[in-house]
Amino acid sequence: MVTIIAGTNRPGSSTHKLSLYYQKRLAEKGVDARVFSMAELPANLIETDLYGKRSAAFKPIQQMVTDTEKFLFVIPEYNGSFPGVLKVFVDCCAFPQSFYEKKAALVGLSSGKYGNIRGVDHFTGICNYMHLHVMPLKIHIANIRNEINAEGNLHLPDTLKFTEEQIDKFIKF
Protein backbone atom coordinates (compact mmCIF):
# COMPACT_ATOMS: atom_id res chain seq x y z
CA MET A 1 0.00 0.00 0.00
CA VAL A 2 1.12 3.57 -0.76
CA THR A 3 0.18 6.34 1.64
CA ILE A 4 0.60 10.03 0.87
CA ILE A 5 1.05 12.00 4.07
CA ALA A 6 -0.20 15.58 3.85
CA GLY A 7 2.12 17.01 6.50
CA THR A 8 -0.08 19.73 8.01
CA ASN A 9 -3.41 20.02 9.74
CA ARG A 10 -4.10 23.48 8.29
CA PRO A 11 -7.60 23.58 6.73
CA GLY A 12 -7.65 24.17 2.95
CA SER A 13 -3.88 23.90 2.69
CA SER A 14 -1.80 23.83 -0.47
CA THR A 15 -0.20 20.75 1.06
CA HIS A 16 -3.48 18.86 0.86
CA LYS A 17 -4.10 20.07 -2.69
CA LEU A 18 -0.61 18.93 -3.74
CA SER A 19 -1.15 15.57 -2.02
CA LEU A 20 -4.36 15.06 -4.02
CA TYR A 21 -2.47 15.96 -7.20
CA TYR A 22 0.16 13.29 -6.46
CA GLN A 23 -2.62 10.79 -5.70
CA LYS A 24 -4.28 11.55 -9.04
CA ARG A 25 -1.02 11.23 -10.99
CA LEU A 26 -0.18 7.94 -9.28
CA ALA A 27 -3.68 6.60 -10.07
CA GLU A 28 -3.24 7.59 -13.72
CA LYS A 29 -0.09 5.44 -13.69
CA GLY A 30 -1.90 2.48 -12.12
CA VAL A 31 -0.89 2.97 -8.47
CA ASP A 32 -3.57 3.18 -5.81
CA ALA A 33 -2.57 5.58 -3.04
CA ARG A 34 -4.39 6.88 0.00
CA VAL A 35 -3.99 10.49 1.19
CA PHE A 36 -3.76 10.88 4.95
CA SER A 37 -3.87 14.43 6.26
CA MET A 38 -2.61 15.49 9.66
CA ALA A 39 -6.07 17.08 9.99
CA GLU A 40 -7.41 13.51 10.41
CA LEU A 41 -5.45 12.99 13.63
CA PRO A 42 -7.38 12.90 16.91
CA ALA A 43 -7.50 16.37 18.45
CA ASN A 44 -6.13 15.12 21.78
CA LEU A 45 -3.30 13.05 20.24
CA ILE A 46 -0.63 14.54 22.50
CA GLU A 47 -2.57 13.45 25.59
CA THR A 48 -3.64 10.02 24.35
CA ASP A 49 -1.02 8.50 22.05
CA LEU A 50 2.50 9.45 23.06
CA TYR A 51 4.93 7.42 25.16
CA GLY A 52 3.51 4.01 24.37
CA LYS A 53 -0.14 4.84 25.00
CA ARG A 54 -2.65 3.91 22.30
CA SER A 55 -6.17 5.31 22.01
CA ALA A 56 -9.03 3.68 20.17
CA ALA A 57 -9.09 6.67 17.78
CA PHE A 58 -5.44 6.17 16.78
CA LYS A 59 -5.61 2.37 16.31
CA PRO A 60 -6.90 2.50 12.68
CA ILE A 61 -4.30 5.15 11.86
CA GLN A 62 -1.57 2.96 13.32
CA GLN A 63 -2.88 0.00 11.30
CA MET A 64 -2.80 2.08 8.10
CA VAL A 65 0.81 3.11 8.82
CA THR A 66 1.82 -0.47 9.65
CA ASP A 67 0.24 -1.72 6.41
CA THR A 68 1.92 0.94 4.26
CA GLU A 69 4.92 -0.17 2.21
CA LYS A 70 5.76 3.20 0.67
CA PHE A 71 5.14 6.71 1.96
CA LEU A 72 5.12 9.96 0.04
CA PHE A 73 5.48 12.85 2.48
CA VAL A 74 4.27 16.26 1.29
CA ILE A 75 5.91 18.67 3.71
CA PRO A 76 5.16 22.39 3.95
CA GLU A 77 7.62 24.88 5.38
CA TYR A 78 6.79 26.05 8.88
CA ASN A 79 9.28 28.43 10.49
CA GLY A 80 12.22 27.15 8.45
CA SER A 81 11.45 23.48 9.00
CA PHE A 82 8.42 21.18 8.95
CA PRO A 83 5.18 21.28 10.97
CA GLY A 84 5.29 20.09 14.56
CA VAL A 85 2.13 18.06 13.99
CA LEU A 86 4.07 15.88 11.52
CA LYS A 87 6.71 15.16 14.17
CA VAL A 88 4.02 14.39 16.76
CA PHE A 89 2.41 11.99 14.27
CA VAL A 90 5.71 10.18 13.72
CA ASP A 91 6.34 10.06 17.47
CA CYS A 92 2.89 8.54 18.10
CA CYS A 93 3.44 5.72 15.61
CA ALA A 94 4.76 2.44 16.97
CA PHE A 95 8.49 1.88 16.56
CA PRO A 96 9.93 0.06 14.71
CA GLN A 97 7.08 -1.51 12.69
CA SER A 98 5.65 1.77 11.44
CA PHE A 99 8.56 2.91 9.30
CA TYR A 100 11.51 0.53 9.74
CA GLU A 101 12.98 -0.65 6.41
CA LYS A 102 10.14 0.88 4.41
CA LYS A 103 10.48 3.42 1.57
CA ALA A 104 9.62 7.08 1.23
CA ALA A 105 9.70 9.98 -1.19
CA LEU A 106 9.75 13.57 0.05
CA VAL A 107 8.18 16.68 -1.47
CA GLY A 108 8.76 20.07 0.08
CA LEU A 109 6.65 23.13 -0.60
CA SER A 110 6.53 26.71 0.51
CA SER A 111 4.85 29.98 -0.30
CA GLY A 112 8.35 31.49 -0.45
CA LYS A 113 11.17 30.85 -2.85
CA TYR A 114 13.00 27.82 -1.43
CA GLY A 115 10.41 25.03 -1.38
CA ASN A 116 11.19 23.94 2.19
CA ILE A 117 14.72 22.73 1.47
CA ARG A 118 15.69 22.97 5.13
CA GLY A 119 12.56 21.25 6.45
CA VAL A 120 12.94 18.35 4.02
CA ASP A 121 16.55 17.97 5.13
CA HIS A 122 15.45 17.97 8.78
CA PHE A 123 12.80 15.35 8.05
CA THR A 124 15.33 13.26 6.10
CA GLY A 125 17.43 13.02 9.26
CA ILE A 126 14.44 11.66 11.17
CA CYS A 127 13.72 9.18 8.37
CA ASN A 128 17.33 7.99 8.45
CA TYR A 129 17.13 7.44 12.20
CA MET A 130 13.96 5.35 11.76
CA HIS A 131 15.56 3.31 8.93
CA LEU A 132 12.97 4.68 6.51
CA HIS A 133 14.73 4.59 3.15
CA VAL A 134 14.37 7.95 1.41
CA MET A 135 14.43 8.12 -2.36
CA PRO A 136 17.30 10.40 -3.43
CA LEU A 137 15.19 12.59 -5.72
CA LYS A 138 13.50 15.10 -3.43
CA ILE A 139 11.31 17.80 -4.94
CA HIS A 140 11.12 21.36 -3.59
CA ILE A 141 8.22 23.42 -4.92
CA ALA A 142 8.52 27.12 -4.18
CA ASN A 143 5.77 29.72 -4.59
CA ILE A 144 3.21 26.95 -4.36
CA ARG A 145 0.25 29.29 -4.85
CA ASN A 146 1.52 30.04 -8.37
CA GLU A 147 2.24 26.39 -9.10
CA ILE A 148 -1.24 24.91 -8.54
CA ASN A 149 -4.03 26.08 -10.82
CA ALA A 150 -7.73 26.40 -9.97
CA GLU A 151 -8.33 22.73 -10.87
CA GLY A 152 -5.68 21.58 -8.39
CA ASN A 153 -3.10 20.67 -11.03
CA LEU A 154 0.51 21.65 -11.33
CA HIS A 155 0.99 23.47 -14.62
CA LEU A 156 4.45 25.04 -14.90
CA PRO A 157 6.74 23.07 -17.27
CA ASP A 158 9.79 22.66 -15.00
CA THR A 159 7.71 21.57 -12.03
CA LEU A 160 5.76 19.10 -14.18
CA LYS A 161 9.01 17.67 -15.53
CA PHE A 162 10.56 17.08 -12.11
CA THR A 163 7.41 15.84 -10.36
CA GLU A 164 6.77 13.37 -13.18
CA GLU A 165 10.34 12.12 -12.87
CA GLN A 166 9.89 11.73 -9.12
CA ILE A 167 6.57 9.91 -9.51
CA ASP A 168 8.03 7.49 -12.07
CA LYS A 169 11.05 6.79 -9.87
CA PHE A 170 8.83 6.40 -6.80
CA ILE A 171 6.78 3.74 -8.55
CA LYS A 172 9.97 1.79 -9.35
CA PHE A 173 11.57 2.44 -5.92
C-alpha positions as CSV (number, residue, x, y, z in Angstrom):
1,M,0.0,0.0,0.0
2,V,1.1,3.6,-0.8
3,T,0.2,6.3,1.6
4,I,0.6,10.0,0.9
5,I,1.1,12.0,4.1
6,A,-0.2,15.6,3.8
7,G,2.1,17.0,6.5
8,T,-0.1,19.7,8.0
9,N,-3.4,20.0,9.7
10,R,-4.1,23.5,8.3
11,P,-7.6,23.6,6.7
12,G,-7.6,24.2,3.0
13,S,-3.9,23.9,2.7
14,S,-1.8,23.8,-0.5
15,T,-0.2,20.7,1.1
16,H,-3.5,18.9,0.9
17,K,-4.1,20.1,-2.7
18,L,-0.6,18.9,-3.7
19,S,-1.2,15.6,-2.0
20,L,-4.4,15.1,-4.0
21,Y,-2.5,16.0,-7.2
22,Y,0.2,13.3,-6.5
23,Q,-2.6,10.8,-5.7
24,K,-4.3,11.5,-9.0
25,R,-1.0,11.2,-11.0
26,L,-0.2,7.9,-9.3
27,A,-3.7,6.6,-10.1
28,E,-3.2,7.6,-13.7
29,K,-0.1,5.4,-13.7
30,G,-1.9,2.5,-12.1
31,V,-0.9,3.0,-8.5
32,D,-3.6,3.2,-5.8
33,A,-2.6,5.6,-3.0
34,R,-4.4,6.9,0.0
35,V,-4.0,10.5,1.2
36,F,-3.8,10.9,4.9
37,S,-3.9,14.4,6.3
38,M,-2.6,15.5,9.7
39,A,-6.1,17.1,10.0
40,E,-7.4,13.5,10.4
41,L,-5.4,13.0,13.6
42,P,-7.4,12.9,16.9
43,A,-7.5,16.4,18.4
44,N,-6.1,15.1,21.8
45,L,-3.3,13.1,20.2
46,I,-0.6,14.5,22.5
47,E,-2.6,13.4,25.6
48,T,-3.6,10.0,24.3
49,D,-1.0,8.5,22.1
50,L,2.5,9.5,23.1
51,Y,4.9,7.4,25.2
52,G,3.5,4.0,24.4
53,K,-0.1,4.8,25.0
54,R,-2.6,3.9,22.3
55,S,-6.2,5.3,22.0
56,A,-9.0,3.7,20.2
57,A,-9.1,6.7,17.8
58,F,-5.4,6.2,16.8
59,K,-5.6,2.4,16.3
60,P,-6.9,2.5,12.7
61,I,-4.3,5.1,11.9
62,Q,-1.6,3.0,13.3
63,Q,-2.9,0.0,11.3
64,M,-2.8,2.1,8.1
65,V,0.8,3.1,8.8
66,T,1.8,-0.5,9.7
67,D,0.2,-1.7,6.4
68,T,1.9,0.9,4.3
69,E,4.9,-0.2,2.2
70,K,5.8,3.2,0.7
71,F,5.1,6.7,2.0
72,L,5.1,10.0,0.0
73,F,5.5,12.8,2.5
74,V,4.3,16.3,1.3
75,I,5.9,18.7,3.7
76,P,5.2,22.4,3.9
77,E,7.6,24.9,5.4
78,Y,6.8,26.1,8.9
79,N,9.3,28.4,10.5
80,G,12.2,27.2,8.4
81,S,11.5,23.5,9.0
82,F,8.4,21.2,8.9
83,P,5.2,21.3,11.0
84,G,5.3,20.1,14.6
85,V,2.1,18.1,14.0
86,L,4.1,15.9,11.5
87,K,6.7,15.2,14.2
88,V,4.0,14.4,16.8
89,F,2.4,12.0,14.3
90,V,5.7,10.2,13.7
91,D,6.3,10.1,17.5
92,C,2.9,8.5,18.1
93,C,3.4,5.7,15.6
94,A,4.8,2.4,17.0
95,F,8.5,1.9,16.6
96,P,9.9,0.1,14.7
97,Q,7.1,-1.5,12.7
98,S,5.6,1.8,11.4
99,F,8.6,2.9,9.3
100,Y,11.5,0.5,9.7
101,E,13.0,-0.7,6.4
102,K,10.1,0.9,4.4
103,K,10.5,3.4,1.6
104,A,9.6,7.1,1.2
105,A,9.7,10.0,-1.2
106,L,9.7,13.6,0.0
107,V,8.2,16.7,-1.5
108,G,8.8,20.1,0.1
109,L,6.6,23.1,-0.6
110,S,6.5,26.7,0.5
111,S,4.9,30.0,-0.3
112,G,8.3,31.5,-0.4
113,K,11.2,30.9,-2.9
114,Y,13.0,27.8,-1.4
115,G,10.4,25.0,-1.4
116,N,11.2,23.9,2.2
117,I,14.7,22.7,1.5
118,R,15.7,23.0,5.1
119,G,12.6,21.2,6.5
120,V,12.9,18.3,4.0
121,D,16.6,18.0,5.1
122,H,15.4,18.0,8.8
123,F,12.8,15.3,8.0
124,T,15.3,13.3,6.1
125,G,17.4,13.0,9.3
126,I,14.4,11.7,11.2
127,C,13.7,9.2,8.4
128,N,17.3,8.0,8.5
129,Y,17.1,7.4,12.2
130,M,14.0,5.3,11.8
131,H,15.6,3.3,8.9
132,L,13.0,4.7,6.5
133,H,14.7,4.6,3.1
134,V,14.4,7.9,1.4
135,M,14.4,8.1,-2.4
136,P,17.3,10.4,-3.4
137,L,15.2,12.6,-5.7
138,K,13.5,15.1,-3.4
139,I,11.3,17.8,-4.9
140,H,11.1,21.4,-3.6
141,I,8.2,23.4,-4.9
142,A,8.5,27.1,-4.2
143,N,5.8,29.7,-4.6
144,I,3.2,26.9,-4.4
145,R,0.2,29.3,-4.9
146,N,1.5,30.0,-8.4
147,E,2.2,26.4,-9.1
148,I,-1.2,24.9,-8.5
149,N,-4.0,26.1,-10.8
150,A,-7.7,26.4,-10.0
151,E,-8.3,22.7,-10.9
152,G,-5.7,21.6,-8.4
153,N,-3.1,20.7,-11.0
154,L,0.5,21.7,-11.3
155,H,1.0,23.5,-14.6
156,L,4.5,25.0,-14.9
157,P,6.7,23.1,-17.3
158,D,9.8,22.7,-15.0
159,T,7.7,21.6,-12.0
160,L,5.8,19.1,-14.2
161,K,9.0,17.7,-15.5
162,F,10.6,17.1,-12.1
163,T,7.4,15.8,-10.4
164,E,6.8,13.4,-13.2
165,E,10.3,12.1,-12.9
166,Q,9.9,11.7,-9.1
167,I,6.6,9.9,-9.5
168,D,8.0,7.5,-12.1
169,K,11.0,6.8,-9.9
170,F,8.8,6.4,-6.8
171,I,6.8,3.7,-8.6
172,K,10.0,1.8,-9.3
173,F,11.6,2.4,-5.9
